[in-house]
Amino acid sequence: MQAKIAVLPGDGIGADVIAEALKVLRAVAQVWGHDFLFEEALIGGIAIDQTGDPLPQETLDLCRASDAVLLGAVGGPKWDDPKAKVRPEQGLLGLRKGLGLFANLRPVKLIPALLNTSNIKPEALRGTDLLVVRELTGGIYFGERGRRDGGKTAYDTMIYTEAEVERVVRLAFELARKRRKQVTSVDKANVLESSRLWRETATRVAQDYPDVEFNVLLVDACAMYLIRRPTSFDVLVMGNMFGDILTDEASMLAGSMGMLPSASLAEGTFGMYEPIHGSAPSHAGKDDANPIATILSAAMLLHYSLGLEEEARAIEAAVEQVLSQGLRTYDIAEPGSQVIGTRAMGDAIVQALVAGR
Ligand code: NAD
């Protein structure tokens, strides 16, 4: 197959981990006979430095002309002045909005070889395999915000329309049908009006999916249950900010932020794929960041945007294999494991992929 993939490394470890994901995608192209065209563009802090804009028009145009986008991470202390008018995250938020990426899928699947890496008890963790579906283009990150009283009062607005909620909840149900057929909708309906609309809408949509078990949960209780009984969840669907926070928490179930991939989907097959972690500036260029989250994001790209199931599964299998051989980056190391760098981890995964074919 032929596909054009926009590559946006961004800042910090973004370039380090993207390089390894590209190695893996190039190996897939070679082994399975695909023709992937990769084209790079600027986003985030590096884009501010070079163009003054965290999301240059050229980048948006390239993404729109591509089948999918692979992104590293944005941000860093250099651009962290809270008073700055132009910030790296604006690039990311602009891309999500500009590309209509309304749903962010974050699978959290414990790889058996990492059972002892997490600081949660193995008996609670064993079998964890959940999918968080986070609404991505609405909610408090996009609502009206500002200051008044001479800057001494600040406000942000959490705003959702019924249509926005329905679209993402429907996707969650469709995905649940291909999994264990259970959806949990997470909100704060005891306090927030936007959450009451969220719950009403989710409950109505659930009636169209009688084959899928449906539950609602308050976000604070969900934060607790994710640690206490993670294996009880299949698909969780929630608003933008709740999803942002709970997926960082859930990353600890998988051992490290460096393990968790994500897909941000638009209507149709177009999507943007990125690790859930940030740019970890203190690790940039040190060849020690874990590239697995980005490599698994590339696998999601093959699955969701290109429909290449076998190739996506082969990447996941290669990752599992190197981990079961005891190879680890520093963030998932445990006594007795062999700690290797970013590039060596990418090479080992490519080797396992090619050998497994
Ligand atoms: P972070 O995710 O960048 O890093 C937090 C810590 O997690 C790191 O210090 C490191 O110890 C560990 N870590 C993260 N990714 C890792 C990996 N692949 N391998 C090994 N260890 C890893 O979060 P932060 O330090 O809060 O933020 C740093 C910058 O990233 C900030 O500027 C923030 O705004 C930005 N950020 C960007 C995104 C994004 O681009 N999607 C997301 C979150 C944060």
Boltz pocket constraint, residues with backbone or C-beta under 6 A from the ligand:
constraints:
  - pocket:
      binder: B
      contacts: [[A, 13], [A, 17], [A, 72], [A, 73], [A, 74], [A, 75], [A, 76], [A, 77], [A, 89], [A, 92], [A, 257], [A, 258], [A, 275], [A, 276], [A, 277], [A, 278], [A, 279], [A, 280], [A, 281], [A, 282], [A, 288], [A, 289], [A, 290], [A, 291], [A, 293], [A, 331]]
      max_distance: 6.0
